[in-house]
Amino acid sequence: MRKRLLTAVLSAGLLFGTAMPGAAATHYYRTRHQYIQHKRHMKTVKRVGIGAAGGAAIGALAGGGKGAGIGAIAGAGAGALYDAHEKHRGR
């Protein structure tokens, strides 16, 4: 009886959890400036995150767990430098 109740609760949670993000994802900005600022920040996060993931992968191959940590820090720094370069390109 307990397992059935737990299964029903989890199933309902999964069902409603997949339906809600579509409604919750709609976000309206007050001004175009707010939209552009948000987009700019998301690009920065993406660039730094990709750099950190790449650095961690290379560091893990080279030196195991400690190498992955060092590689992630180095990759994040490289991603931040690349982001600064891209922001000022064309000015």
C-alpha positions, 0 to 999 in steps of 0.5 A, a space after each residue: 500500500 505504501 509503495 503504491 501511494 509513493 509511486 502515485 505521488 512521484 508520478 504525479 509530481 513528474 507529470 506536473 513538473 514537466 508541464 509547468 516549465 513551459 508556462 514558467 519560462 515566459 519572461 517579459 522585459 520592461 525595456 529592450 535594454 533589459 533584454 539586451 543586458 540579460 542576453 549579454 550576461 547569458 553569453 558571458 556565462 555560456 563562454 566561461 562555462 564552456 571554457 571551464 568544462 573544456 579545461 576540466 576535461 583536459 585536466 582530468 585526462 592529464 592529471 586526474 581529480 586535482 588536474 580537473 580542478 586546476 584545468 577548470 579554473 584555467 579554462 574559466 579564466 580563458 573563457 572570461 578573457 575570450 568574453 572580454 575580447 568579444 565584447 570589445 571587438 568591433 569598437 
